[in-house]
Amino acid sequence: MDKGATGRLILAVSAIWIMGVAGTAAANGSDSQAMGAWMAGLGVRDVSAGGNAGCDPEKTVVEAGAPAEAGHKRLMDVVAACSEVINRRRPPDAVALALRIRALAYFRLGEPDRSVADESAALASDMARDPKQASQILQARALAYVSLGDNAHAVADYTAALQPGGALDHVDQARILQNRGVAYRRLGKTDEAMADFKAAMRLNPQGGQNVEILLELAIVDDSRHQTDAAIAEYSAVLTARPSEIRAWLGRAYAERDKGDRAAAVADARKAVALDASSAPAHRLLAELMIASGHAKAAAAESEQAVRADPSNAAALKFRADAALASGDRDAAIAGYDQAIALNPKLVSAFNNRGVAHLGKGDFQHAVADFTAVIGLDASQAPAWTNRGIARLALGDRAEAQADFDQSLQLDPKNAEALRQRAFLEEGRDQYAAAADDYGRAVAIDPGNEGAQRGKGFAELALHHYDAAVAALSAAIALNPKDAPAYHFRAMAYAGRNDNRLALADYATWRRLDPDAPPETGAPAKATWQRGSDARR
């Protein structure tokens, strides 16, 4: 759900049916009789015709609760027995079925590449002359392709599996459409995925898989930023299946993206209640707690996420985020180091480590981290801004200017980049340009105290006293202890001959900043340079 960013969580998808209802049960290891029904459906009832009864489709099913070692041995026995039948190359029907059984055993053993090879050989056999069987083989091979991450070939096989037409009833067609939709979604082809899911529901409106399809529709709508539609679909799933943790978590992410943080927290907590070891749910709660300013709660949730999934870079990153939010920059940097070691392409970890280095005043390391972010994703406008800030602190003004310009090219409404660029312009006595950039920053973010103060000073330097008073008054309203703002407003008041107000502001400035040297009249350039850090 790294939209954003974040980074977004990729939800587990629906179970993919291999060979009809019977095949699904067998593939999930839940019903050995179903595999026998599948075998009978192929029209070849006796694999032992090849002289080896060990190539038995029922033995490819490992009963629930069986030790993993025992299940692995049984599957290896099936592979060996089927290989004997295949190597004798007779009778043809037995060989073709043995290929199918061995393909399923390989799939169960976690070797989908070998499963693809056997299904391909079966597809070239006489068995595939029957349209129904050809469709089943294609579906099984598509599933193996999915396991290999080859969703393009999976789509091609699912499409070919639909071709027999009359050999498939509407339930079969709906199932294939659903599975093809999943493959399309994984390819990022959301329009095609949506079309397949909706077609599947039209073909089988009462189908038991429609809750899964609704879940898929929600995932697609969420990925397309159709947040309201996604929330409605996740809610429909939860009405039908209240224990569906994927829907609770998916809806929580959608609510977060919509800005409904309270609802997102409630749904994420429901997901945790259903599965206390759910690392994604703890990660989301950690993210939400950080965004809410609850650093202690964020630390607890991120610790749970790491405990549930210690090798997950995102969990480590959120734990570091919680440390950063609590002000422990050293712990944060160590945490980001761990996350980056696990995932050297985790953009947010580089970015946040750069922020931690920036906060420590370690500008060289900050520049390195923000440069890494830009190298991984040059569209990240905040990284250009932050690198510019670090470069400016190092005295690299030309490079800083270039970074701010690039940030604004990517995001013209980046108030911080505008403010920082204005500060550079102000340092070059380009007060008109500075006033313009500060003004744009203020229009975007009226609550930016630094931009309001900066605009006030630039307008003061241009002798625009009314504009200066307005901007400096806004800065003071945001921070009544902003000593430089009172100082500059005193001069703006003096510039328009409001001496009583000028004296009052001057007195406030002296009270807030008693160490400031006494001064009368317009400020010398050295004075505003001395106050530059406060103004930034």
N, C-alpha and C positions, 0 to 999 in steps of 0.2 A: 502497500500500500503504500519510496523514495520517492512519489510525486514531489516533486520537490524534494522533491527532493528526495528531500530527502531524500535523501533519499525514502521508494515506496515498496511495501511488502507484496510478493507474488504469491497469491493464494493457491493452495492445492486444488487441482481441478477434479472434476467428476471422474468416477471410475469409467474406464473405456471398455465397452463390451467387445469381446473378440469374435465370438462365433454364435451370436444369438444368446438367448437367455441361458440355455444349457452351458454354452461355452463360457459365459461370464462366471457362473458359479464355479465351474471347474478351474478357471484361471485364477480365481481368488482363493482356491484351496478350501472351499467351504462345502463342497458337495461332490464326492467322487462318483455318485450315480449319475450326475449331470454329464460328466465326461463320457460315460457309457452311452448316454442318450445322444450326445454329439457324434460319437463314433457310429452309432446305428444310423444316424442321419446321413452319413457319408455313403451309405450303401455297401460298406465293406465291414462285415460283422466279426470276422475272425482273422486277426493279425497272425495267429499261430499257423495260418496256412503257409507261412514262410518257414515254418519249422522252429520258431522260437517264441514261446508264450510270454517271455519276459518283456517284450515290447508292448506294453499294456498301457493304454491311455489312463486307466484308473490309478496307476502307480506314479503318474506325474502329479498327482494331487497329494499334498502333505497335510495330514489332519491337523486341525488347530491344537496347539499344545504339544505337538511332537518336538523332540529336541532337534535343534537345527542340524546337528551332525547326522542324525538319523535321516532327516529329510534329504539332506545333500547326498547321502549314500544311495538312497532309493532312487533319486533322480539320475545319479550317475549310472546306476544299474540299468535304468530305462534307456539311457543314451547308448550304453554298450550293447544291449539287446537289439535295439532298433538299428544300430550300425551294422550288426550281423545280417539282419534282414536286407538292409539297403545294399550291402556289399555283395550279396548273392544275386541281386538284380532280378529276382523272380519270387513269386509271380508279380506282375506289374501292379495289380491292385494293392497287394501287401506292401510293396516297396513305397508306393505313393503315400499310403496311410502311415507307414513307419516314418517317412520324412515329416509328416505333419506332427506325429507324436514326439519325435525327437526335437522338432522345432519348438514345441511347447515346453519340453523339458529344458532345452537350452534357455528359453525365455525365463523359466522359473529359476534357473541357475544364475541368472544375471548376465547372460551372454547373448544379447539381442542381435549382434552381428552374425553369429552362427544361426540364430533363428531366422534371420532374413535369408541367408543362403539356402536353408532347407525349405522354407516356404517358396522361394523362387524356383527350386528344383521341382517341388510339388506342382507349382503353377505350370511348369512345362510338361507335366505328365498327362496321361489320359484322364486322370481324375478331373482336371480343369475343364474338360469338355462339357461337363454338367454346369450350367450357369450358376446354380445355387452354390455348388461346391467352389467354383471359381471365385464367387463373391466372398465366401468364407475365408478362402486362402488369402485373398487380397486384403481383407480386413485384419487378419492375423499378422500379415507382413507389415501393414500400416502401423499396427501397434508396436511392433519391433522397431520400426523406423522412428516412432515417437520416442521410444526409450533411448535411441541413439541420438536424439536431438535433431533428427533429419525430418523436420516437419514438412518440407517441400515434397519429399518423396511420399510421405504419409498422405498428404492431400491428393497426390496423383493416384495412389492406390485406393483411397476412399472414393474418389471420383470414378475410377474404373469399376469399383465394386457396385456402384449404382447402375451400371449399364445394362445388366441382364433384364431389367424392367419387369416383365411378367413373372420372373422367378422370385421376386422379392415382394412381400406384402408390405402394407403401409407401416407396420411396426418395425420391420427390418430397415426400411428406407429412413424412417425417423431416427433410428439408432445410428446409422451411418452418417446422416446429416449432422447429428449432434457431435459425433466424434471428429468429423471433418471441420466443424466449426471450432472445436478446441484447437486443432492443428493450425487453422487459419489465425486464430487469436494469438497463438504463440509466434506466428510469423509476423504479427503486427498488422495483419489485414483485417481490421475490425469491421469494415463494411461487409465483407464476405462472411465473416464469422457471425455477425448479427443476422444476416439473411438466412444462413443455415439453421441457426437456433430457432428462428421464428417459423421457418418451413417445417422443422421437426415437430414443433408444437401443433402446427396446423394438421399435420398428417396423423398425429396421435394425441389428440387433446386430452385424453384421459390417462395417458401413459404414466407409469410409475416413475419414469425418469424426468418428469417435467419439473420437479423441484430442483434437480441438478441443472436443468437447462435454465431455469430462472436464476440460479446462482451464476451460471456462465454469462447470462445477459447482464447481470449486475456488474460482474467483473469488467465486461466490455464497456458498458456505459461509464463505469468509474474511470477506465483508462482514457475514455474520450472526454473526460471532464463533464459528463452529463450527471452531475452529482445528485440532483433531485430524483432522477429516474433510477439511479443506482440504489439510493436509499429506499425507494418504494419497492424495488425488486428484492433487496435484501430483507426488507420487512415481510414481504410475501413468503419468502423462504422460511423465515422464522415463525410465521403463523402456522405453516404446514409442518415445520420441523424445529421446535424450540431448542433442541439440543445441538443445533448445527453451529459449531464454534466458528467455522469459516465465515458464516453469515454475520455473526456477532462482530467478528473482527473486521470483516469487510465494511460493514456499516459504520463501525467506529472510525475507520480511516476516511470514509466518505464524509462523515460528520465533521471530522477534523478539518478536511479540506474546505468544507462549507463555512467553517469558523464557529461551529457549535461545539465548543470544547467540553462543556459539561456533559452533553449527550455522548460525546466520544469517550469520555472517561467512564461513564456508566456502562457503555457497551463493552469497552475493553475489560472492565472489572467483571462483567458477566462471562466473558471468554475465560478469564483467569479462574472464576468459580467453577467453570466446566472442566478446565484443565489447568491445574496450578503450575504445571511444568511448561506451559506454553510460552516459549521464549519470545515469539512475535508479539504476544499480548503484553508481556512485561516491557518489551522494548518500546511499544507504543505508549504505554503508561509513563515510562521514563521520559519520553519526548514531550508528552503533554504536561507533565509536572515541571519540566524545565521551562517550557513556554509560559507556565503559570507563575513562575518564580518560586516554586517550592523545591528548593535544591535538596533538602533532606529527604523528602519523599521520592524525588527523582533518583537519588543515590540508592535508596532501598530497592526500587523497582529495577534499576539497571543492574544491581548486584544479583537480583533474582534471574534476570535475563542471561547474565554471564554464567551463573550456576547451571541454568537449564541448557545452555549451549555455549560451552567455554571456548569453542573454536570459531565462534561467529564474530566476524570483524565488526558488524553493526552493533552487536551487544557491547563489545569493548569500547566502541566509539561513544555509545550513549553513556557508559559509565564515566568515560573521560569528560563528556559534556556536563554530567552532574558535578564532577569535581571543579570544572571551570566555572559553573554557575555559582558554586559555593566560594569561589575566590582562590581555590588551591590550584594555581597554574602549574606548579611542578608536577603534581599528581596527574593533572590533565594531560600534560605533555607526555608523561610516561605512558598513560593510557592510549593516547593517539599513536605513539610509537608501536605499541602492541598491535593495534588495529591495522596500521599500515603494513606491518610485517606480514600479517595474514592476507591483506588485500591491498597491494601496492597501487590499485586504481581507485581507492575509496576517496573520492574528491572531497567529501565533507570532512573527513579526518584531516586531510592536509590543510583545508581551509581553517578549521577550528584550531588546529595546532598553530597555524600562523597567527590567529587572533591571540592565542595564549602567549606566544613569543612577543607579539606587539605589545601586549599588556605588561610584559616584564621589561620592556625596553630593549629586547634583543632583536634589533631591527634587521641585522644580517640574516638571521635564521627566519625571520618573518618574511623577508623578501624571497628566500629560497622556497618556503612553503607556498606562498602565493604564486610563485612562478610555476611550481609543480601543478597547482590547480589549473592555471591557464594552459599548461601543456596538455593536461587531460581533457579540459573542456574550456576552450577559449571564449565561450559565450557567457561565462560567469562574470557579470558586470561587477559584483561586490569584490571579487578577487582583484580585479584591476584597480578598483578604488583603494583597497587595503594595501596593495603593493605600492601604490602611489604615496599613501600616507607613510609607509615605512621608508620609502626612498626619500621623501621630503625630510624625514627625521634624520636621515643620513647626509643630508645636504645635496642630494642629487636632484636638483630642481627641474632640470630639463626632462629627465626620465620620469619624474613624478607628474609633470605636466602632460607628457605623452600618455601616461597611464590614466589620468583623469579624463583626458579627451576620448580615449578608447572606451572607457567605462560609459561615458555619456553617449557615445555613438551606439553602443549596445542598448543602453537604457537612458533615454533623454530625461526621464523623471527620477533619476538617482539624485536625491537631495544632498546626500553626503558628498558625492563627487562634485556637485556644483559648489558646495560650500568650500571644499578643499581647493578647488581651482580658483575660486574667488580669493581665497587667502593668498595664493601664489600671485595673483594679479595685483592684489593690494600691496604685496611686498615689492612689486615693480612700479609702484605709484600709478597703476592703471585703474584709477578709482571708478571710472565710468563702467568699465568692464566688470570690475568687482561688484559694484552696486547691482548691475544687471544679473550676474550669477547668484549673488546672495538673494536678490528679489525672486528669482525663479525657484531657488531652494525653499524660501519662505512660502511661496504660493503652493508648493507641493506638500510641505511639512511645516505648518504654522507653529507647531510646538518645538521646533528646532531652535533652542536658545542661542546656540553659537551663530547660526545663520542670521537670526534677528539682530544680535549684537554687531556682527560683522557688517550687515547692511547699514545699521545705524552709523558705524564709524565711516564707511565709504561715503554715505550721504553727507556726513559732517565734513569730510575732506573736500567734497564738491560744493560746500556751502549751501546745501539743500537742508536748511535747518528744520523745517517742519517735517520733512520725510525722516530726518535723523531722529527727531524726538519721537515720532510714531513708532519707529522700529525699536529704539532703545527702551521705550515704555513697554513694548511687547516683551522684550527680553527680561525686563525687571518683573513683569507680571508672572513670567515663567519661573524666575528665580529672584526673589526679593533680596538675596544676599550677593548679587552679581556686582561686585565693586567696580570693575571697569565700565559697566553700563551706566552706573551713576556718574562716573567721572566724565564720560563722553556726553551724556545728556546734559550735564552741567554746562559744558562748553556749547552745546547746541542751543540751550536756553540763552546763554550769554550772547550767542551769535544773533539771536533775534530780539535781544534787549529785555528778556524776561529775567531781570537780575535777582529778584526774590527767589524764584524757582531755581535759578542757577546756584545761589548760595546754599539753598536747602540741600540740593543734590551734592554739592561739593562737601558739605558737612557730613552727609551720609557716607560718601566715598571715603573720607578721612577716618570715619568711625569703623567702617568695614575693613579698611586697609591702612592701619596706623603706621605701617613701615614705609608707605609711599612717600617719596620726597615732596616737599611743598612745591606748589606750582600755581602760577597765575597765567591767565591768557590762554591762547591756543597751545595745545600740547606740542612739545618738540617731537621730532620723529623718533628719537631714542625712547621716549616715554611709551609710545604705542608699541614699539618693538619689545620693550620690557614686559608689557602686558600681553604679548601675543599668545603665549601658551594659555592664559586664562580665556582669551577671546576664542581660541580654537575649541 
